Amino acid sequence: MIDINIAMQVAMRETEKTDGFAPWTRQDFADFRAFWPVGSKERLAFELMYRTCAAIADTCNLSPTMLSEDGWLTYTRQKSKSMAVSPLFAGGPDWFEATDDLRACLDKEPANLVFLTTMHGKARSAKSASQWFSKAATSAGLDVGKAAHGIRRGRAAMFKENGAPSDKRMAILGHETEAEATRYSKSADLRKIIEGTENFQHFEQLPTSHVNPLKHKGN
């Protein structure tokens, strides 16, 4: 007779691997913006991560010295040491869904060595910034577990839904392999991908900026 350890089987099921940080949705983006006004450090942190798709640890180190004359930001990711680039003040492609919110936030800030600072103008540590931002997300009414890294995953899914090629997604996210780019965009809605960018908003909760530039382009 073979003994079966039921408790062990239950424990194994409970500890199965997950997809990690939950990706933010467009509704999450809209809710956070509605709660935290331009001029708050929380809103600035969000807009930096939305625009650059950087992890919170990298966001803490982003600085004006990383900007090109035409508004593109280039930085090296701490985790993978790979290079990433984003249109910080440049327009960017349509699938990027750029907004003017980051510029509005930075207009409220004094000049500093890094973009994101404490109320006293000091640079933030990555660990404390992660905890601080998670509290900000909870205060904005987002689901428990919606952390800073979920913005990066949500943007990756958005790019894929909008038809961005994998090499361009990789350049912005700082990914070195297509497998990594695919994993990060796993939450993309397949129906939106199939229907194309002209229709992908029809079944979404809310557009990121309430007026989707892809849907209304050329109207």
N, C-alpha and C positions, 0 to 999 in steps of 0.2 A: 504493500500500500504506500502510495506517495503522499507525503505531507505537503499541504499547500498553505503557505503563510499569507493569509488574507490581508493582514495589516501591512505587510511589505508591498503587496500589489497596490493597495490604496495609496500608500505613501509615494510609490513610483508614479502613479497617475497624477497625484497632486503636485509633483515637482517636475512635470514635463516642461520642456523648453518653451518659452514664449517669444513673441516678436520684439520684446523689449519695450521701450518707451512708446506710449500711445500717440499716434500722430494727431496733430490738431486739425480740425476741420475749418472750413470757411466761417461757419457759425462761431467757432471758438475765437477766430481772429476778430470777427465783428464784435463779439461780447467783450473781449479784452479791451478793444479800442473804445467801446462805449463806456466802460467803467473807469479806465485810467486816462485822464486828459493829457493833451499835449502840454509839456512843461513838467510832468512828473518823471522821476527817474525810471519808474516801472515802464512807462510808455516808451521812453527812449531805449531801454534795453530790448523791449519787444521789437521796435521798429528796426533796430540794428540787426537783430537775428532774422527778422522777416526779410530784410533787404539783402543781407549777406549770406543767409543760410548757415552762418557759423555756429558752432557749438558754443555754449556759454563760456567755457574756458578760453576759447579763442576770442570771443566777443569782448572779454575784459581787457584784451591786449590790443584791440584794433585802434589805430591812431591815424592822424592826418598824414603822417609821413609815408603811409602805405598807398596813398592816392596818386594817380597819374594826373597830368594836366587836364585830361579830358574826362575826369570823373570816375575812372575805373579803379577799384581797390584790389590789391593783390597781397595775399598773406600766406604764411606757411602754417599748416595745421599742427597743433601740439601733439595730437595723438598719433597720426600717421606720418608726419613730416612731409606730407604732400602739399603741393601748391594749389591754392584756390583763388578764383577771381570772380568779382561781381560788379555789376554796374551801379555803384553806390550813388552817384549823381548823374550818370549817363542814363539815357532813356531806356536802353535795354530792349530785347525783342518782345513781341506781343505776348508770347507764352509766359514771360516772366511776371506779368501782372504787377508792374511797378506802381507805386503810389508816391505822393509828395509828402507823406507823413513824416518820414525821417528828417527831411530838410526842415520841416516845421519844428520838430523837436530840437534839432541842433541849433536852430536860430534862437532858442530860449536858453542855450547853454553858454557859459563863458569858455574862452579858449583854454584847452588843457592838453596835456601830453597824450592822453588817450580819450576816446569819445565817451566811454562810460565810467563815471566816477561816483564816489559817495557824495553825500550832501556837503561834505567838507572839502571836496575837490581831490580826494585821494583815490588812487586806483583800487579796484575791488579785487579780492582774492576769488579764484574760481569756485572754491568750495562754499564760501559764504554767499557768493552771488547765486549759486544754484539753489540753495535753501531759501534765500530771500525772494527769488523769482517764483519759486513754487508756491510760496505764501501769497504772492501777488496774483497768481493764476487762480488760486482757491478763493481769494477775496473777490475776484471778478465773476465768480459763479461757475467756473469751469469744473468739470468732473475731477474727483480725486485721482491723482496719478498723472494729470496733464502737466508735464514738466517742460523745462526750456528745450530739451532735446526733441520734444514732440513737434516743435515749430519747424525744425530742420526736416523731420520726416514728413510733415504735412506739406511743406513746400515741394519736396521731392515728388510726392504723389501728384500735386497740382501741376508741376511741369510735365509729368508724363501724360496726365489727362489732357493737357493743352497741346500735346503733340511735339514736345521738345525731343530732339534726337538724343540718344544715350550719351554721345560724346560731349554734347553741350551741357547736359545735366551733370556729367562727371566733372567738367571744368568748374562749374559753380560750387558744387558740393565738395570738391577736392577728392573725389574718388579715383582710385587707380585701376580698378577693374570694372567691367560691365556687370559682373555678378554682384558687386557691392551696390552699384547704382540700381540694379533690379530689386535687391533686398530692401533698399530704402524707400522705393516707390511702390512697395507691395500693396499698400492700401489704396492705390489708385482705382477708381471706379472703371471697370472694364467696359461697361456700357457707354460711358462717356468717351473712352478711347475709340471704340468702334464707330460711334456716331460722328465723331469729329468735333473740332473746336467750335463750330458754329452752333452746335446744339448742346454742348456739354453742360451748360448751366441750367437747362430746363428742369433737371431733376436734382439739383443741388439745394441745400438748405438756404444758403444765402451767398451771393457773390462776395468776394473778399472786400471789395471797396464799394459794394452796393450797386455799382455800375460796371459790369464786366467789359473791359476793353475789347475782348475777342468777340463777344456777342454783338457789340454795337459798332464795331469797326466798319467804317464806310457808310453808316446810316446818316 
